């Protein structure tokens, strides 16, 4: 396929929100295309996943394309639009894209499909063996946030906000609650984790504001989320509540990048090096070995980590204790 172009539009009646953004290509340059139902400028999941693709592409010398803020009904059509452009790899950052990915992968056997947070069993379902799941350990992600929440909560009530009720989101919620309860008990406290709430839309920041206000009214003083722009809305509501109270007493733990400093309420972050997983996928494409497997990301292999903590809010003894719990997680002795 000749890729010497500066810009072009999708064929057919593709709506504007589905139009790809991309740049000039050389004939021998490989290309990865990302589809995303949230915005790449959402300050959360969408932005982190987009930046991960950009970082991996720069390391491997690939070019990039993307469509963001697409509706669930448009997943398949958007993927196919890129397949028709003969890209080398489709990057879909979320388990919610599984059905669309498997359908397109069957119809386009020569294209690689990398599904971030894809189920471990998904690659086996691909008829042509051209799908890989990139799977950060969701339970460990929950642990990283939960340990800090258990140390920092004063009210004994913590909260979780989700975008969709995905398997990975449920695992994060479960790990978050169990780690917070374990750490709190070890430090002479008890924790209640409120029932999770789901926005159903990763772009609905207004839902984050609504959810956070309701959970603050229920006594929640530490938040963790898996909802992209919805999380940004929650942080806005938390900041407003803290400002009204004249002190930062309600906290947020961000993910999947280090967002310390983005909002006054952020006390720490769970960090996922999705770029490392994407880079492994790109190298597999180059070597002709892509597909049929799940690439795991853990604390042990460095894909997962804890970001910097807010030293102005988090006491020094808590910082030390938190670092110790992270080391226990790496060693496999946490909650043992």
C-alpha positions as CSV (number, residue, x, y, z in Angstrom):
1,X,0.0,0.0,0.0
2,X,1.3,3.5,-0.8
3,X,1.4,5.5,2.4
4,X,2.8,8.8,0.9
5,X,0.1,11.2,2.0
6,X,-0.3,14.2,4.2
7,X,-4.0,13.9,5.1
8,X,-7.1,12.1,3.8
9,X,-10.6,11.4,5.0
10,X,-12.3,8.1,5.7
11,X,-14.3,6.7,2.8
12,X,-18.1,6.5,3.2
13,X,-20.3,8.2,5.6
14,X,-18.1,8.2,8.7
15,X,-19.1,10.8,11.2
16,X,-16.6,13.5,12.2
17,X,-16.0,12.0,15.7
18,X,-14.7,8.9,14.0
19,X,-12.3,10.6,11.6
20,X,-8.7,9.5,12.1
21,X,-5.9,11.9,13.0
22,X,-2.5,11.1,11.4
23,X,0.6,12.4,9.8
24,X,2.8,11.8,6.8
25,X,4.3,8.3,6.2
26,X,7.2,6.7,4.4
27,X,6.6,3.6,2.3
28,X,8.5,1.3,4.7
29,X,7.1,2.7,8.0
30,X,4.9,0.6,10.1
31,X,1.7,2.1,11.5
32,X,-0.4,1.6,14.6
33,X,-3.9,3.0,15.0
34,X,-5.7,3.6,18.3
35,X,-9.4,3.7,18.9
36,X,-10.7,5.2,22.1
37,X,-14.1,5.9,23.5
38,X,-12.7,8.7,25.8
39,X,-10.7,11.8,24.9
40,X,-7.0,11.7,24.5
41,X,-6.9,15.0,26.4
42,X,-9.1,13.8,29.3
43,X,-6.3,14.0,31.9
44,X,-6.9,10.3,32.7
45,X,-7.2,6.9,31.0
46,X,-7.6,8.2,27.4
47,X,-4.6,10.6,27.6
48,X,-2.4,8.0,29.3
49,X,-3.2,5.3,26.7
50,X,-2.6,7.7,23.8
51,X,0.7,8.8,25.3
52,X,1.7,5.2,25.8
53,X,1.2,4.5,22.1
54,X,3.2,7.6,21.2
55,X,6.1,6.6,23.4
56,X,6.1,3.0,22.1
57,X,5.9,4.2,18.5
58,X,8.8,6.6,19.0
59,X,11.0,3.8,20.5
60,X,10.1,1.5,17.6
61,X,10.0,4.0,14.8
62,X,6.4,3.5,14.0
63,X,3.8,6.1,12.9
64,X,0.5,6.6,14.7
65,X,-3.1,7.3,14.0
66,X,-6.1,7.6,16.3
67,X,-9.8,8.2,16.7
68,X,-11.0,9.2,20.1
69,X,-14.4,10.0,21.8
70,X,-16.1,7.3,19.7
71,X,-19.4,5.7,20.7
72,X,-19.7,2.0,21.5
73,X,-21.9,1.6,18.5
74,X,-19.0,2.9,16.3
75,X,-16.2,0.6,17.6
76,X,-16.3,-1.9,14.8
77,X,-16.7,0.6,12.0
78,X,-13.9,2.7,13.3
79,X,-11.6,-0.3,13.5
80,X,-12.5,-1.4,10.0
81,X,-11.8,2.1,8.6
82,X,-8.2,1.7,9.7
83,X,-8.0,-1.9,8.5
84,X,-9.0,-0.7,5.1
85,X,-6.1,1.7,5.3
86,X,-3.8,-1.3,5.8
87,X,-2.3,-0.3,9.1
88,X,0.0,-2.9,10.7
89,X,-1.6,-2.9,14.2
90,X,-4.9,-1.8,15.8
91,X,-4.4,-0.8,19.5
92,X,-7.7,-0.9,21.5
93,X,-7.2,0.3,25.1
94,X,-9.9,-1.6,27.0
95,X,-11.8,-4.8,27.4
96,X,-15.0,-3.2,26.1
97,X,-13.6,-3.4,22.6
98,X,-13.3,-7.2,22.6
99,X,-16.3,-8.1,20.5
100,X,-15.4,-5.5,17.8
101,X,-11.8,-6.5,17.8
102,X,-12.5,-10.2,17.4
103,X,-15.0,-9.5,14.6
104,X,-12.5,-7.3,12.7
105,X,-9.6,-9.7,13.4
106,X,-11.5,-12.5,11.7
107,X,-12.1,-10.4,8.6
108,X,-8.5,-8.9,8.4
109,X,-6.1,-11.8,9.2
110,X,-3.0,-9.9,8.2
111,X,-3.5,-7.1,10.7
112,X,-2.4,-7.4,14.4
113,X,-4.8,-6.4,17.1
114,X,-3.5,-5.5,20.5
115,X,-6.2,-5.3,23.2
116,X,-5.1,-3.5,26.4
117,X,-6.9,-5.0,29.4
118,X,-8.1,-7.8,27.2
119,X,-9.2,-11.0,28.9
120,X,-6.6,-13.7,29.2
121,X,-8.8,-16.1,27.2
122,X,-9.5,-13.6,24.3
123,X,-6.5,-14.4,22.1
124,X,-7.6,-18.1,21.9
125,X,-10.9,-16.9,20.4
126,X,-9.3,-15.1,17.5
127,X,-9.8,-17.3,14.4
128,X,-6.6,-16.2,12.7
129,X,-4.4,-16.0,15.8
130,X,-3.8,-12.3,15.2
131,X,-5.0,-10.9,18.6
132,X,-3.0,-10.4,21.8
133,X,-4.2,-9.2,25.2
134,X,-2.0,-6.7,27.1
135,X,-3.0,-7.3,30.6
136,X,-1.7,-5.3,33.6
137,X,-2.5,-7.1,36.8
138,X,-5.7,-5.4,37.9
139,X,-5.6,-6.8,41.4
140,X,-2.1,-5.4,42.0
141,X,-3.4,-2.0,40.6
142,X,-6.1,-2.1,43.3
143,X,-3.5,-3.0,45.9
144,X,-1.3,-0.1,45.1
145,X,-4.1,2.4,45.6
146,X,-5.7,0.5,48.4
147,X,-2.6,0.4,50.6
148,X,-2.4,4.2,50.4
149,X,-6.1,4.6,51.0
150,X,-6.0,2.4,54.1
151,X,-3.1,4.5,55.5
152,X,-4.6,7.9,54.8
153,X,-8.4,7.5,55.5
154,X,-9.5,9.3,58.7
155,X,-13.2,8.7,58.3
156,X,-12.8,5.0,57.6
157,X,-14.9,5.3,54.5
158,X,-13.3,5.1,51.0
159,X,-14.9,5.2,47.5
160,X,-14.4,3.8,44.0
161,X,-15.8,5.1,40.7
162,X,-15.9,3.0,37.5
163,X,-16.6,3.8,33.9
164,X,-18.0,0.4,32.9
165,X,-18.5,-2.9,34.9
166,X,-15.6,-4.7,33.2
167,X,-13.7,-7.7,34.6
168,X,-10.6,-5.6,35.1
169,X,-12.5,-2.8,36.8
170,X,-14.1,-5.3,39.2
171,X,-10.7,-6.8,40.0
172,X,-9.3,-3.3,40.7
173,X,-12.2,-2.6,43.0
174,X,-11.7,-5.9,44.8
175,X,-8.0,-5.4,45.2
176,X,-8.5,-1.8,46.4
177,X,-10.9,-2.8,49.1
178,X,-9.0,-5.8,50.4
179,X,-5.7,-3.9,50.5
180,X,-7.2,-0.9,52.2
181,X,-8.9,-3.1,54.8
182,X,-5.7,-5.1,55.5
183,X,-3.5,-2.0,55.8
184,X,-6.0,-0.1,58.0
185,X,-6.4,-3.1,60.4
186,X,-2.6,-3.4,60.6
187,X,-2.6,0.3,61.7
188,X,-5.4,0.1,64.2
189,X,-8.2,1.3,62.0
190,X,-11.1,-0.2,60.1
191,X,-12.3,0.6,56.5
192,X,-15.6,0.5,54.8
193,X,-15.5,0.6,51.0
194,X,-18.7,2.0,49.5
195,X,-20.4,0.1,46.7
196,X,-18.9,1.0,43.3
197,X,-20.7,3.3,40.9
198,X,-20.5,3.2,37.1
199,X,-21.0,6.1,34.7
200,X,-21.4,3.9,31.6
201,X,-19.5,6.6,29.7
202,X,-15.8,7.3,30.2
203,X,-16.2,10.9,28.9
204,X,-19.0,11.9,31.3
205,X,-17.1,14.2,33.7
206,X,-20.4,15.5,35.0
207,X,-21.1,12.0,36.4
208,X,-17.8,12.1,38.3
209,X,-18.9,15.4,39.9
210,X,-22.3,13.9,40.8
211,X,-20.8,10.6,42.1
212,X,-18.1,12.3,44.2
213,X,-20.5,14.7,45.9
214,X,-22.8,11.9,46.8
215,X,-20.0,9.7,48.2
216,X,-18.5,12.7,50.1
217,X,-21.9,13.0,51.7
218,X,-21.6,9.4,52.8
219,X,-18.3,10.1,54.5
220,X,-15.8,9.0,51.9
221,X,-12.5,10.7,52.3
222,X,-10.3,8.7,49.9
223,X,-11.2,8.1,46.2
224,X,-9.8,5.8,43.5
225,X,-11.3,5.4,40.0
226,X,-11.2,3.6,36.7
227,X,-13.2,6.0,34.6
228,X,-11.0,8.4,32.7
229,X,-12.7,11.8,32.3
230,X,-15.2,10.7,35.0
231,X,-12.3,10.6,37.4
232,X,-11.3,14.1,36.4
233,X,-14.8,15.3,37.3
234,X,-14.6,13.5,40.7
235,X,-11.4,15.3,41.4
236,X,-13.0,18.6,40.6
237,X,-15.8,17.9,43.1
238,X,-13.2,16.8,45.7
239,X,-11.2,20.0,45.2
240,X,-14.3,22.1,45.6
241,X,-15.3,20.3,48.8
242,X,-11.8,20.8,50.3
243,X,-11.8,24.5,49.3
244,X,-15.2,24.9,51.0
245,X,-13.8,23.3,54.1
246,X,-10.6,25.3,54.1
247,X,-8.3,22.3,54.2
248,X,-7.4,19.3,52.1
249,X,-9.0,16.4,54.0
250,X,-10.5,14.4,51.1
251,X,-8.1,12.7,48.8
252,X,-7.8,11.1,45.4
253,X,-5.4,8.4,44.2
254,X,-4.9,8.7,40.4
255,X,-4.2,6.2,37.7
256,X,-2.7,5.0,35.3
257,X,0.0,7.7,35.1
258,X,1.6,9.9,37.8
259,X,-0.8,12.8,38.1
260,X,0.7,14.3,41.2
261,X,0.2,18.1,41.0
262,X,-2.7,17.9,38.5
263,X,-5.3,18.5,41.3
264,X,-4.6,19.6,44.9
265,X,-6.5,16.5,46.2
266,X,-4.2,14.0,44.5
267,X,-2.0,12.3,47.1
268,X,-0.5,9.6,44.9
269,X,-0.9,7.6,41.7
270,X,-0.9,4.0,40.5
271,X,1.3,4.0,37.4
272,X,1.1,1.5,34.5
273,X,3.8,1.5,31.8
274,X,1.4,0.6,29.0
275,X,4.1,1.8,26.6
276,X,6.2,-1.2,27.5
277,X,3.4,-3.6,26.7
278,X,2.7,-1.9,23.4
279,X,6.4,-1.9,22.5
280,X,6.5,-5.7,23.1
281,X,3.5,-6.0,20.7
282,X,5.2,-3.9,18.0
283,X,8.4,-5.9,18.2
284,X,6.4,-9.1,17.9
285,X,4.8,-7.7,14.7
286,X,8.2,-6.9,13.3
287,X,9.5,-10.3,14.1
288,X,6.4,-12.1,12.8
289,X,5.6,-13.6,16.1
290,X,2.6,-11.5,17.1
291,X,-0.7,-13.0,18.3
292,X,-2.3,-15.8,20.3
293,X,-0.9,-14.8,23.7
294,X,-1.4,-12.6,26.7
295,X,1.4,-10.2,27.7
296,X,1.2,-9.5,31.5
297,X,2.2,-6.4,33.3
298,X,3.0,-6.7,37.0
299,X,4.9,-5.0,39.8
300,X,7.5,-7.7,39.5
301,X,8.4,-6.9,35.8
302,X,8.2,-3.2,36.3
303,X,5.1,-2.5,34.2
304,X,3.2,-1.5,37.4
305,X,4.5,0.9,40.0
306,X,3.5,3.4,42.6
307,X,3.9,7.1,41.6
308,X,5.2,9.9,43.8
309,X,3.2,10.7,46.9
310,X,2.3,14.3,47.9
311,X,4.8,14.9,50.7
312,X,3.0,18.1,51.8
313,X,-0.1,16.0,52.7
314,X,1.1,12.5,53.3
315,X,3.0,12.3,56.6
316,X,6.5,10.9,56.6
317,X,5.7,7.8,58.6
318,X,2.9,7.0,56.2
319,X,5.3,7.5,53.2
320,X,7.6,5.0,54.9
321,X,4.9,2.5,55.6
322,X,3.5,2.8,52.1
323,X,6.9,2.2,50.5
324,X,7.2,-0.9,52.7
325,X,3.9,-2.3,51.5
326,X,4.9,-1.8,47.9
327,X,8.0,-3.8,48.5
328,X,5.9,-6.5,50.1
329,X,3.8,-6.6,47.0
330,X,6.8,-7.0,44.8
331,X,8.1,-9.7,47.0
332,X,4.8,-11.6,46.9
333,X,4.4,-11.4,50.7
334,X,1.6,-8.7,50.9
335,X,-1.4,-9.9,52.8
336,X,0.2,-13.3,53.3
